[in-house]
Each structure stands twice: as C-alpha cells, then as structure tokens.
Amino acid sequence: MSSEASAPAEPLTSALAGASPLPGGSDPHTTAGRIADLQRRRDEALHAGSARAVERQHAKGKLTARERVERLLDPGSFTEFDELARHRATDFGVAANRPYGDGVVTGFGTVEGRPVAVYSQDFTVFGGSLGEVYGEKIVKVMDHALRTGCPVIGINDGGGARIQEGVVALGLFAEIFYRNVVASGVIPQISLVMGPCAGGAVYSPALTDFILMVEETSHMFITGPDVIKTVTGEEVSFEELGGAAAHATKSGVAHYRARDEEDCLDFARELLSYLPSNNLDDPPADHPGPPVPPGTPDPLLETTSADSELDTVIPDSANQPYDMHRVITSVLDDGEFCEIHATFAQNIVVGFGRVEGASVGVVANQPMHLAGCLDIDASEKAARFVRTCDAFNIPVLTFVDVPGFLPGTGQEWGGIIRRGAKLIYAYAEATVPKITVITRKAYGGAYDVMGSKHLGGDINLAWPTAQIAVMGAQGAVNILHRRELAAAADPDELRARRVAEYEDTLANPYIAAERGYVDAVIKPSETRPEIIRALRALRTKRQAHPPKKHGNIPV
C-alpha cells in the first residue's frame, strides 16, 4: 500500500481561528474567505496524489483516476460525489495523512448523452487500497445507479484492502459484492481493470456483466506469484498469471483485451451503445429512417449482392471449414459486429450487432475452430452471453453449424454434462425473441442445445445445406451397416453409397421442416430479409414462466 498523498488539509475551524489569512489575502471570517477556503479544498482534492506518484502512473502508460473518468464520459458531464470525503482511521500513523477523496473518484455523468454512474480507483493515493470511507463512496454511487436505473462502470486500479483499517475494509468489500449481486440483471455493470486487482478485490469485477483489461498493465489474481511460488513451487510472472492475455484466452475472465487505456475506454463506450440503461428499458436503437409507406417495396427486405455471396459460403464438402464471421456480418447493419470473448473458446462466437438499428445478440458456432464442436468453455461462454441478452431485453440470433459435443476424457471429467446443461438452461429460460438459422451441421444433442424450436426458439430457419440428424453420415453408416460393410468385397464403395443414401434420406432440413421443427427452409441470400421480418414480428413478444423464487441453474 502506497502512503504517497498530499499533506492533510487544514480544517476550516482552524483557518477561522488562526490569524493567518487564506491565500489571496481573504479574511477567513468573511463570505469571500469561506468561498476561497472551499476552492482551496477543491484544488487539493483534484491533486490528492503526489506529483511523483502521478509521474510514475503516467510512466507506466496509465492515466490517473480523474483522467480516466474525463476520457470515458461526455465532456463536462461529470458530477462528483464525496469529493471532500476523508478517512477516519487513526491507527498506524494514518491519521496524519488524510487526502480528500480517500483514493477513489465517484459520481455520475453521461456517455453519448445517456446517464451512467462511475467510480475510478486512484492508485496514486494509498496505492488505491480500499478503506471504510473509500468503500462507502463506492456503495453510495452503486446505490445511486440502482435507484436511477443507469449503468455503473467501475474502473479498478488498486491494492486491495487497506491493511491499516483492518476488518472494516473487508466489510466494505462485502457491501460492494452484495450490491453487485442485487444490481445483476437490473442495470448493466462493466468493470475496467486498468491496473492491479488482487485478492478479494477481484470478486467485484467477477460479479459484473463485462470485464475489460489492458495489455501489460492489468493484472487479476487471487494469490500472486510470490505466494504461489511459496506454496506450490511454481514460478510465474504477473503477466503470465493474471494479465490481460491470460484472462482473455485461457481463463475467460476478461471479455475484452485492450491494446491500451484509450482502447479500453473506447470499447466500454461502444459496449454501452448496445445495452439499455436498465432491465425495464429497451436497448438503444439507431433508426434507419421513416417507415416505408404501404405498398412500397422495402429496400431492407430486398436481397443485395452482399446477401447473394452467402449462396456460395458453404463448401460442398461437409468437412471443409468456413468462417462464420462472414455469415454474421452479412446479416448485421453495415457489417458491424462487436465481438465479446473473441480469443476465448473460439469454437463459438458471441457479440452484439444491430438489425434495423436495434441491438441484437449473436451466438454462432465457428467451424474454423474444433469444427464448431461445443465443449466446456464454449458452453459456458455462450450460456453467460444468452443470459446477459435475456436480462437486458436484447433478441438473440443463433447461427448453427455444430457436429456435436467435443469427445474426450478431459471433457467428461471436467463436467461437460453439467456445463453443457448451462447452455440448455440459458436458451430455455430466455424470454426475449430467439431466432435460429441452421447453416450446415446440427447433430445430436448439440442440435437441441443451439436455440432449437424445442427449447423455445421463436423463428427457426434452415439453409438447404443444413444437415439435421442424430449424427454425421459417416458415423451413422458405420453403425447401421456394420455387418454389411464387414462382409463387402469393396467396403469403401459400399460405404460411399450408404453415406449418400443417408444424407439424401436423413441429413437434410426437410424432415425437420415437415414436422415444423424449422419454420422455413430459405436460400442463404434470403437470411437478412427473413431475420428482419422475424424481428419485426417478435417486437411485441410477451412470455412468462411459472412463478418461482428463482431457478436452479447447474453452476
């Protein structure tokens, strides 16, 4: 914990009682003197950290707490809470060092004109460590966000609990955690980890909706490298253990890995543009223009050359991969896709976009990685995202090309049954509009899991290239015709013939269409117009589950 901070401000009572005038010669007993004293205190609050501590912060490529708030919010929109708050602790010599603000900047402002609450930890004051007053300031701004129904953004850059304040610091951490839980699903919560975040401090970001980290300067871990070496003998660096790269690719803790602080703050603003202010609001929408008069062709419902390119996106070979991003961007407005968790569990893709100016969430299997199989990480990544969309009234678009769940002892012993069930639960629980497009493979239980009609899909579409079956043709033929193949003079020729028969008979979208499991089989080039029609039809969707305290999702 750093002890660098400005000298304690002289109390007003002392200034009034003493003979020394305030700076500028103002009499402390006059109105002008009192105003001058207020300005002095405000100035000290603005420069609570020492010049040397600020220089060190900048030398690391890090902004100060106030600089981050100013960069995040619309210019001139910030209103600060508790600017003049100071800690009340007396032990271990801290009574002589009581900087204004106590190491965290809190308040509210706007992003693109929409209200947000924010707190920003100040590493230049007490190393950003949390004490009683510091914690109370965060609790106050979170309560404000809940009362007014606005998102809360926490900028984390601190040294954990303030040791000199003992258990009271731990108590305030728990007060913050409690509010994270109460706010979950009510207001969006975004955590920007822009420095150290260790020990118990990590659990507040972990309880929020999105965590953004910065390369090289952000670190999150429960126990640091020194403790790990002492206990287990492992040697690991801060970056390897809990850096942005580690959490964005290995643990999945971080939803976005920023190049620098500017990129992190920009992504936070972009993310907010897709989210409503609270669970009772609709997501923000960029309206494309006035309604089309009746009888006039709607240009949004006409296929374009970009749409026509989808007719060639699926390879003739079922084993040849393609990039699902091509499908996603062709459907979204202007091809703009805000991907979340881009480098974690890359066999599934999740993120936000817009259709007709309105926010949508996208979940898609990615044949470029693990052939699009579902595994533990992909299941949890997608389940979390679907639940986030459902909490904030954002329709879910699902693109399916999944050969099944990834086999192996690592998956089975790691709990793929329990973790895969999370994705089933998320889709079945969601009451927002759910539109599913099967582009190619939809095999076995993975067909059910990926937004199927049976789990409450509202509009389910399939391309003519869709293969909806219990398993792939090769595996099915090996089981169905095992004896015949074993006795055949030319088993390869027979297998090829039986595979073709299986694909013609079962591995197509038409049996599912006959039974109403898909609502329509469409040309790939018709996908965006059909999704627009579906979203328009589902704008007034209302669905309720049986009354209950809450479900029991397999965690």
C-alpha positions as CSV (number, residue, x, y, z in Angstrom):
1,M,0.0,0.0,0.0
2,S,1.4,3.4,-1.0
3,S,1.4,6.1,1.5
4,E,2.0,8.9,-1.0
5,A,-0.6,11.6,-0.8
6,S,-0.8,15.3,-0.2
7,A,-0.5,16.8,3.3
8,P,-3.7,16.8,5.3
9,A,-5.9,19.9,4.6
10,E,-6.2,22.4,7.4
11,P,-9.7,22.3,8.8
12,L,-11.9,25.3,8.3
13,T,-12.3,25.8,12.1
14,S,-8.5,26.1,12.3
15,A,-8.4,28.6,9.5
16,L,-11.1,30.7,11.0
17,A,-9.5,30.6,14.5
18,G,-6.0,31.4,13.3
19,A,-4.5,34.8,12.4
20,S,-3.1,33.7,9.1
21,P,-5.2,34.8,6.1
22,L,-6.1,32.4,3.4
23,P,-4.2,32.5,0.1
24,G,-5.0,35.8,-1.8
25,G,-5.4,37.6,1.5
26,S,-9.1,36.7,2.1
27,D,-10.4,37.0,5.6
28,P,-11.5,33.5,6.7
29,H,-14.4,35.0,8.6
30,T,-16.0,36.6,5.5
31,T,-18.1,35.0,2.8
32,A,-15.3,35.6,0.4
33,G,-12.9,33.8,2.7
34,R,-15.2,30.8,3.1
35,I,-15.5,30.6,-0.7
36,A,-11.7,30.8,-1.1
37,D,-11.4,28.0,1.5
38,L,-13.8,25.9,-0.4
39,Q,-11.8,26.4,-3.6
40,R,-8.6,25.5,-1.8
41,R,-10.1,22.2,-0.7
42,R,-11.4,21.5,-4.1
43,D,-7.9,22.1,-5.6
44,E,-6.4,19.7,-3.0
45,A,-9.0,17.1,-3.9
46,L,-8.1,17.4,-7.6
47,H,-4.4,16.8,-6.8
48,A,-4.8,14.3,-4.0
49,G,-1.9,12.1,-5.2
50,S,1.6,13.4,-5.0
51,A,3.3,14.7,-8.2
52,R,5.8,11.8,-8.0
53,A,3.1,9.2,-7.8
54,V,1.3,10.8,-10.8
55,E,4.5,10.8,-12.8
56,R,5.0,7.1,-12.1
57,Q,1.4,6.4,-13.1
58,H,2.0,8.1,-16.5
59,A,5.4,6.5,-17.0
60,K,3.6,3.1,-17.0
61,G,1.2,4.2,-19.7
62,K,-1.6,4.7,-17.2
63,L,-4.0,7.6,-16.8
64,T,-4.9,8.9,-13.4
65,A,-8.3,8.2,-11.9
66,R,-9.7,11.5,-12.9
67,E,-8.2,11.4,-16.4
68,R,-10.0,8.1,-17.0
69,V,-13.3,9.4,-15.9
70,E,-12.9,12.5,-18.1
71,R,-12.0,10.3,-21.1
72,L,-14.8,7.9,-20.5
73,L,-17.7,10.4,-20.1
74,D,-19.0,13.1,-22.3
75,P,-17.1,16.3,-21.9
76,G,-18.3,18.4,-19.0
77,S,-20.9,15.9,-17.9
78,F,-19.3,14.5,-14.7
79,T,-20.8,15.4,-11.3
80,E,-18.7,14.1,-8.4
81,F,-19.9,12.6,-5.2
82,D,-18.0,13.0,-1.9
83,E,-15.1,15.0,-3.4
84,L,-14.2,16.1,0.1
85,A,-14.6,12.8,1.9
86,R,-11.6,11.7,4.1
87,H,-10.9,8.6,6.0
88,R,-11.5,8.4,9.8
89,A,-8.8,5.8,10.7
90,T,-6.3,6.6,13.4
91,D,-4.0,3.5,13.7
92,F,-0.5,3.0,12.3
93,G,0.0,6.7,11.7
94,V,-2.6,7.2,9.0
95,A,-4.3,10.0,11.0
96,A,-1.6,12.3,9.8
97,N,-2.4,11.6,6.1
98,R,-6.0,12.3,5.2
99,P,-6.2,13.2,1.5
100,Y,-9.5,14.4,0.1
101,G,-11.4,11.7,-1.9
102,D,-9.6,8.9,0.0
103,G,-8.3,7.2,-3.1
104,V,-11.4,6.8,-5.3
105,V,-13.3,9.2,-7.6
106,T,-17.1,8.6,-7.7
107,G,-20.1,10.3,-9.4
108,F,-22.2,10.3,-12.5
109,G,-22.2,11.7,-16.0
110,T,-23.3,10.7,-19.5
111,V,-22.0,8.6,-22.3
112,E,-23.4,9.6,-25.7
113,G,-26.0,11.6,-23.7
114,R,-27.1,8.6,-21.6
115,P,-26.6,8.7,-17.8
116,V,-24.1,6.4,-16.2
117,A,-22.6,6.1,-12.7
118,V,-18.9,5.6,-12.4
119,Y,-16.2,5.0,-9.8
120,S,-12.5,5.2,-10.5
121,Q,-9.8,3.9,-8.1
122,D,-6.8,6.2,-7.7
123,F,-3.6,4.3,-7.4
124,T,-1.7,7.5,-6.6
125,V,-3.4,7.7,-3.2
126,F,-2.7,4.9,-0.7
127,G,-2.0,2.7,-3.7
128,G,-5.7,2.6,-4.5
129,S,-6.3,0.5,-1.4
130,L,-9.9,0.3,0.0
131,G,-10.7,1.5,3.4
132,E,-14.0,2.4,5.1
133,V,-14.7,5.8,3.5
134,Y,-13.4,4.6,0.1
135,G,-15.8,1.7,0.3
136,E,-18.7,3.8,1.4
137,K,-18.2,6.1,-1.6
138,I,-18.5,3.2,-4.0
139,V,-21.5,1.8,-2.2
140,K,-23.2,5.2,-2.4
141,V,-22.6,5.5,-6.2
142,M,-23.9,2.0,-6.8
143,D,-27.0,2.7,-4.8
144,H,-27.5,5.8,-6.9
145,A,-27.2,3.7,-10.1
146,L,-29.8,1.2,-8.8
147,R,-32.2,4.0,-7.7
148,T,-32.0,5.8,-11.0
149,G,-31.7,2.8,-13.3
150,C,-28.4,3.6,-15.0
151,P,-25.4,1.5,-15.8
152,V,-22.4,1.5,-13.4
153,I,-18.8,1.4,-14.6
154,G,-16.1,0.5,-12.2
155,I,-12.5,1.4,-13.0
156,N,-10.2,-0.9,-11.0
157,D,-6.6,0.1,-10.2
158,G,-6.0,-0.6,-6.5
159,G,-4.0,-2.6,-4.0
160,G,-6.9,-4.4,-2.3
161,A,-7.9,-3.9,1.3
162,R,-6.2,-1.1,3.3
163,I,-4.3,-3.1,5.9
164,Q,-4.3,-0.2,8.4
165,E,-8.1,-0.3,8.6
166,G,-8.5,-4.0,9.3
167,V,-11.8,-5.8,9.2
168,V,-13.8,-2.7,8.3
169,A,-12.1,-2.7,4.9
170,L,-13.2,-6.3,4.4
171,G,-16.7,-5.4,5.5
172,L,-16.9,-2.7,2.8
173,F,-15.7,-5.1,0.2
174,A,-18.6,-7.4,1.1
175,E,-21.0,-4.4,0.9
176,I,-19.9,-3.8,-2.6
177,F,-20.2,-7.5,-3.6
178,Y,-23.8,-7.5,-2.2
179,R,-24.7,-4.6,-4.4
180,N,-23.1,-6.2,-7.4
181,V,-25.5,-9.2,-6.9
182,V,-28.5,-7.0,-6.3
183,A,-27.8,-5.0,-9.4
184,S,-27.2,-8.1,-11.5
185,G,-29.8,-8.2,-14.3
186,V,-31.2,-4.9,-13.3
187,I,-28.6,-2.4,-14.5
188,P,-25.5,-3.1,-16.8
189,Q,-22.3,-3.4,-14.8
190,I,-19.0,-3.0,-16.6
191,S,-15.6,-3.4,-15.0
192,L,-12.5,-1.8,-16.5
193,V,-9.4,-3.4,-14.9
194,M,-6.7,-0.9,-15.6
195,G,-4.1,-1.8,-13.0
196,P,-3.7,-4.4,-10.2
197,C,-6.8,-6.1,-8.9
198,A,-5.8,-8.9,-6.5
199,G,-7.2,-11.0,-3.6
200,G,-10.7,-10.3,-2.6
201,A,-10.9,-7.2,-4.8
202,V,-11.2,-9.5,-7.9
203,Y,-14.7,-10.6,-6.9
204,S,-16.5,-7.3,-7.6
205,P,-15.4,-7.3,-11.2
206,A,-16.2,-11.1,-11.4
207,L,-19.8,-10.4,-10.4
208,T,-20.3,-7.8,-13.1
209,D,-21.5,-8.3,-16.7
210,F,-18.3,-7.5,-18.6
211,I,-14.6,-7.2,-17.7
212,L,-12.2,-5.3,-19.9
213,M,-8.5,-5.5,-19.3
214,V,-5.4,-3.7,-20.7
215,E,-2.4,-5.5,-22.1
216,E,0.7,-5.3,-19.9
217,T,-0.7,-3.1,-17.2
218,S,-3.8,-5.0,-15.9
219,H,-3.4,-7.9,-13.5
220,M,-6.1,-10.0,-11.7
221,F,-5.4,-12.9,-9.4
222,I,-6.5,-14.3,-6.1
223,T,-2.9,-15.1,-5.0
224,G,0.2,-13.5,-6.5
225,P,3.3,-15.1,-8.0
226,D,5.2,-14.9,-4.6
227,V,2.6,-16.8,-2.7
228,I,2.2,-19.4,-5.5
229,K,6.0,-20.0,-5.5
230,T,6.0,-20.4,-1.7
231,V,3.0,-22.8,-1.7
232,T,3.4,-24.8,-4.9
233,G,6.9,-24.1,-6.1
234,E,5.6,-22.8,-9.4
235,E,7.4,-19.7,-10.9
236,V,5.2,-17.5,-12.9
237,S,5.2,-13.8,-13.8
238,F,2.4,-11.3,-13.1
239,E,1.5,-11.2,-16.8
240,E,1.5,-14.9,-17.3
241,L,-0.5,-15.5,-14.1
242,G,-3.2,-12.8,-14.4
243,G,-2.5,-10.5,-17.3
244,A,-5.0,-9.5,-20.0
245,A,-3.8,-12.1,-22.4
246,A,-4.1,-14.9,-19.8
247,H,-7.6,-13.9,-18.8
248,A,-8.8,-13.2,-22.4
249,T,-7.5,-16.5,-23.8
250,K,-7.2,-19.1,-21.0
251,S,-9.5,-18.4,-18.1
252,G,-12.2,-16.5,-19.9
253,V,-12.4,-13.9,-17.1
254,A,-11.8,-11.0,-19.4
255,H,-14.3,-10.2,-22.1
256,Y,-12.0,-7.8,-24.0
257,R,-8.3,-7.4,-24.2
258,A,-7.5,-3.7,-24.9
259,R,-4.2,-2.5,-26.6
260,D,-4.0,0.4,-24.2
261,E,-6.2,2.5,-21.9
262,E,-7.7,4.6,-24.7
263,D,-8.8,1.4,-26.5
264,C,-10.3,0.1,-23.2
265,L,-12.3,3.2,-22.6
266,D,-13.4,3.3,-26.3
267,F,-14.6,-0.3,-26.1
268,A,-16.6,0.5,-22.9
269,R,-18.4,3.3,-24.7
270,E,-19.1,1.1,-27.6
271,L,-20.4,-1.7,-25.4
272,L,-22.8,0.7,-23.7
273,S,-24.2,1.7,-27.0
274,Y,-25.7,-1.8,-27.4
275,L,-27.1,-2.0,-23.8
276,P,-30.2,-0.5,-22.3
277,S,-29.9,1.7,-19.2
278,N,-31.7,-1.0,-17.1
279,N,-33.9,-4.1,-17.4
280,L,-37.1,-2.1,-17.9
281,D,-35.8,-0.1,-20.9
282,D,-35.4,-1.2,-24.5
283,P,-31.9,-1.2,-25.9
284,P,-30.9,2.0,-27.7
285,A,-31.7,2.0,-31.4
286,D,-30.3,3.8,-34.4
287,H,-33.4,4.2,-36.5
288,P,-32.5,3.8,-40.2
289,G,-35.3,6.1,-41.5
290,P,-39.0,6.7,-41.7
291,P,-41.4,3.8,-42.1
292,V,-41.9,2.6,-45.7
293,P,-45.4,3.6,-47.0
294,P,-47.8,0.6,-47.5
295,G,-47.5,-0.9,-51.0
296,T,-44.0,0.4,-51.4
297,P,-41.1,-2.1,-51.7
298,D,-39.0,-2.1,-48.6
299,P,-35.3,-1.9,-49.5
300,L,-34.3,-3.6,-46.3
301,L,-36.2,-6.7,-47.3
302,E,-34.6,-6.9,-50.8
303,T,-31.6,-9.2,-51.3
304,T,-28.4,-7.5,-52.3
305,S,-25.1,-8.5,-53.9
306,A,-23.7,-8.9,-50.4
307,D,-26.5,-11.2,-49.5
308,S,-26.0,-13.2,-52.7
309,E,-22.5,-14.0,-51.6
310,L,-23.9,-16.2,-48.9
311,D,-25.2,-18.6,-51.5
312,T,-21.6,-19.7,-52.0
313,V,-20.3,-19.6,-48.4
314,I,-20.9,-23.2,-47.6
315,P,-18.3,-25.6,-49.1
316,D,-19.5,-28.6,-51.0
317,S,-17.5,-30.8,-48.6
318,A,-19.1,-31.1,-45.2
319,N,-15.7,-31.5,-43.7
320,Q,-14.3,-28.2,-45.1
321,P,-14.5,-25.2,-42.7
322,Y,-15.6,-21.7,-43.4
323,D,-15.5,-18.5,-41.3
324,M,-18.9,-17.9,-39.6
325,H,-18.0,-14.2,-39.3
326,R,-18.9,-13.9,-43.0
327,V,-22.4,-15.0,-42.2
328,I,-22.7,-12.8,-39.1
329,T,-21.5,-9.6,-40.7
330,S,-23.7,-10.1,-43.8
331,V,-26.8,-10.0,-41.6
332,L,-25.9,-7.1,-39.3
333,D,-26.3,-3.4,-40.2
334,D,-23.2,-2.1,-42.1
335,G,-21.5,-5.4,-41.3
336,E,-20.6,-4.1,-37.8
337,F,-20.1,-6.7,-35.1
338,C,-18.9,-6.0,-31.6
339,E,-17.4,-9.4,-30.6
340,I,-17.2,-10.4,-26.9
341,H,-14.6,-13.0,-25.7
342,A,-13.0,-13.0,-29.1
343,T,-10.0,-15.0,-28.1
344,F,-11.5,-17.4,-25.6
345,A,-13.4,-20.6,-26.7
346,Q,-13.1,-19.6,-30.3
347,N,-15.2,-22.6,-31.4
348,I,-18.2,-20.4,-30.6
349,V,-18.7,-16.7,-31.4
350,V,-20.7,-14.2,-29.3
351,G,-21.2,-10.5,-29.6
352,F,-23.5,-7.6,-30.4
353,G,-24.7,-6.0,-33.6
354,R,-27.7,-4.2,-34.9
355,V,-30.6,-5.1,-37.3
356,E,-32.7,-2.2,-38.5
357,G,-30.8,-0.1,-36.0
358,A,-31.9,-2.2,-33.0
359,S,-29.5,-4.2,-30.8
360,V,-29.2,-7.9,-31.2
361,G,-27.0,-10.5,-29.6
362,V,-25.3,-13.1,-31.8
363,V,-24.3,-16.7,-30.8
364,A,-22.7,-18.8,-33.6
365,N,-20.7,-22.0,-33.9
366,Q,-17.4,-21.4,-35.6
367,P,-16.3,-24.2,-37.9
368,M,-12.8,-22.7,-38.1
369,H,-12.1,-23.9,-34.6
370,L,-12.6,-27.5,-33.4
371,A,-15.1,-27.8,-36.3
372,G,-17.5,-25.8,-34.3
373,C,-17.9,-28.5,-31.6
374,L,-19.3,-27.5,-28.2
375,D,-17.0,-28.0,-25.3
376,I,-16.9,-26.9,-21.7
377,D,-15.6,-23.4,-22.3
378,A,-17.8,-22.7,-25.4
379,S,-20.9,-23.9,-23.5
380,E,-20.3,-21.6,-20.6
381,K,-19.3,-18.7,-22.8
382,A,-22.5,-18.9,-24.8
383,A,-24.7,-19.6,-21.8
384,R,-23.5,-16.5,-20.0
385,F,-24.0,-14.3,-23.1
386,V,-27.5,-15.6,-23.8
387,R,-28.5,-14.9,-20.1
388,T,-27.0,-11.4,-20.4
389,C,-29.0,-10.7,-23.5
390,D,-32.2,-12.0,-21.9
391,A,-31.7,-9.9,-18.8
392,F,-31.5,-6.7,-20.9
393,N,-34.2,-7.4,-23.5
394,I,-31.8,-8.0,-26.4
395,P,-33.0,-10.5,-29.0
396,V,-30.8,-13.5,-29.6
397,L,-29.7,-14.6,-33.2
398,T,-28.2,-18.0,-33.3
399,F,-26.3,-19.5,-36.3
400,V,-25.8,-23.2,-36.1
401,D,-23.1,-25.4,-37.6
402,V,-22.3,-27.9,-34.8
403,P,-21.2,-31.6,-35.2
404,G,-21.8,-32.3,-31.6
405,F,-20.1,-32.1,-28.2
406,L,-16.3,-32.5,-28.1
407,P,-15.4,-36.0,-27.0
408,G,-12.7,-37.0,-24.6
409,T,-12.0,-37.8,-21.0
410,G,-10.9,-34.3,-20.3
411,Q,-14.3,-33.0,-21.3
412,E,-16.2,-35.8,-19.4
413,W,-14.2,-35.5,-16.2
414,G,-14.2,-31.7,-16.5
415,G,-18.0,-31.8,-16.3
416,I,-19.3,-31.3,-19.8
417,I,-22.6,-32.8,-18.8
418,R,-23.1,-30.2,-16.1
419,R,-21.6,-27.3,-18.0
420,G,-23.3,-28.1,-21.3
421,A,-26.6,-28.1,-19.4
422,K,-26.0,-24.4,-18.6
423,L,-26.5,-23.6,-22.3
424,I,-29.7,-25.6,-22.4
425,Y,-30.9,-23.8,-19.3
426,A,-30.0,-20.4,-20.8
427,Y,-31.9,-20.8,-24.0
428,A,-34.9,-22.4,-22.4
429,E,-35.0,-19.7,-19.7
430,A,-34.7,-16.8,-22.1
431,T,-37.9,-15.0,-23.0
432,V,-36.5,-12.5,-25.5
433,P,-37.1,-13.0,-29.2
434,K,-35.0,-16.0,-30.3
435,I,-34.2,-16.6,-34.0
436,T,-32.1,-19.5,-35.1
437,V,-30.6,-20.2,-38.5
438,I,-29.1,-23.7,-39.2
439,T,-26.4,-23.2,-41.9
440,R,-25.0,-26.7,-42.0
441,K,-24.5,-29.4,-39.3
442,A,-26.9,-29.7,-36.4
443,Y,-26.2,-33.1,-35.0
444,G,-27.3,-34.9,-31.9
445,G,-27.9,-33.2,-28.6
446,A,-26.0,-30.2,-29.9
447,Y,-28.9,-29.6,-32.3
448,D,-31.2,-29.3,-29.3
449,V,-28.9,-27.1,-27.4
450,M,-28.3,-24.4,-30.0
451,G,-31.6,-22.5,-29.8
452,S,-33.8,-25.2,-31.2
453,K,-37.6,-24.9,-31.5
454,H,-37.9,-27.4,-28.7
455,L,-36.1,-25.0,-26.3
456,G,-38.4,-22.1,-27.2
457,G,-36.9,-20.8,-30.4
458,D,-39.5,-18.4,-31.9
459,I,-38.4,-18.5,-35.6
460,N,-36.2,-21.3,-36.7
461,L,-34.8,-21.3,-40.2
462,A,-32.6,-23.6,-42.1
463,W,-30.5,-23.3,-45.3
464,P,-30.8,-26.1,-47.9
465,T,-27.3,-27.1,-46.9
466,A,-28.5,-27.9,-43.3
467,Q,-27.9,-31.4,-42.1
468,I,-30.2,-32.1,-39.1
469,A,-29.6,-35.6,-37.8
470,V,-28.7,-37.7,-34.8
471,M,-25.1,-37.9,-36.1
472,G,-23.0,-37.4,-39.2
473,A,-23.4,-39.7,-42.1
474,Q,-20.0,-41.5,-41.7
475,G,-20.7,-42.4,-38.1
476,A,-24.3,-43.4,-38.8
477,V,-23.4,-45.7,-41.7
478,N,-20.7,-47.4,-39.6
479,I,-23.3,-48.3,-37.0
480,L,-26.3,-49.0,-39.3
481,H,-24.4,-51.1,-41.8
482,R,-21.6,-52.5,-39.7
483,R,-22.2,-56.1,-40.7
484,E,-22.8,-55.3,-44.4
485,L,-19.6,-53.3,-44.6
486,A,-17.6,-56.1,-42.9
487,A,-18.8,-58.6,-45.5
488,A,-18.5,-56.4,-48.5
489,A,-15.9,-57.1,-51.2
490,D,-15.4,-53.4,-51.7
491,P,-16.3,-51.7,-48.3
492,D,-15.2,-48.2,-49.4
493,E,-17.5,-48.2,-52.4
494,L,-20.4,-49.5,-50.3
495,R,-19.7,-47.0,-47.5
496,A,-19.8,-44.1,-50.0
497,R,-23.1,-45.3,-51.4
498,R,-24.6,-45.8,-48.0
499,V,-23.4,-42.3,-46.9
500,A,-25.0,-40.8,-49.9
501,E,-28.3,-42.6,-49.1
502,Y,-28.2,-41.5,-45.5
503,E,-27.6,-37.9,-46.5
504,D,-30.4,-37.9,-49.0
505,T,-32.8,-39.6,-46.6
506,L,-32.0,-38.0,-43.2
507,A,-29.1,-35.5,-43.2
508,N,-31.1,-32.6,-44.7
509,P,-33.5,-29.9,-43.4
510,Y,-36.7,-31.2,-44.9
511,I,-37.8,-33.8,-42.4
512,A,-37.4,-31.2,-39.7
513,A,-39.4,-28.8,-41.9
514,E,-42.2,-31.3,-42.4
515,R,-42.6,-31.6,-38.7
516,G,-42.4,-27.8,-38.0
517,Y,-39.1,-28.0,-36.2
518,V,-37.9,-25.4,-38.6
519,D,-40.3,-22.8,-39.8
520,A,-38.8,-22.4,-43.2
521,V,-36.0,-23.5,-45.5
522,I,-34.5,-20.4,-47.1
523,K,-31.8,-19.6,-49.5
524,P,-28.7,-18.2,-47.7
525,S,-29.1,-15.0,-49.6
526,E,-32.6,-14.5,-48.0
527,T,-31.2,-14.6,-44.5
528,R,-31.1,-10.9,-43.6
529,P,-34.6,-10.1,-45.1
530,E,-36.0,-13.1,-43.2
531,I,-34.4,-12.1,-39.9
532,I,-35.7,-8.5,-40.4
533,R,-39.2,-9.9,-40.9
534,A,-38.9,-12.2,-37.9
535,L,-37.6,-9.4,-35.6
536,R,-40.4,-7.1,-36.7
537,A,-43.0,-9.8,-35.9
538,L,-41.5,-10.5,-32.5
539,R,-41.3,-6.9,-31.2
540,T,-44.4,-7.4,-29.2
541,K,-43.4,-10.9,-27.8
542,R,-44.5,-11.5,-24.3
543,Q,-43.7,-14.7,-22.4
544,A,-43.7,-15.5,-18.7
545,H,-42.5,-18.5,-16.7
546,P,-44.4,-20.1,-13.8
547,P,-44.0,-18.1,-10.6
548,K,-40.9,-19.1,-8.6
549,K,-38.3,-17.5,-6.4
550,H,-35.6,-18.4,-9.0
551,G,-34.4,-21.4,-11.0
552,N,-31.5,-23.6,-10.1
553,I,-29.1,-23.4,-13.0
554,P,-26.4,-26.0,-12.9
555,V,-23.4,-24.0,-11.8
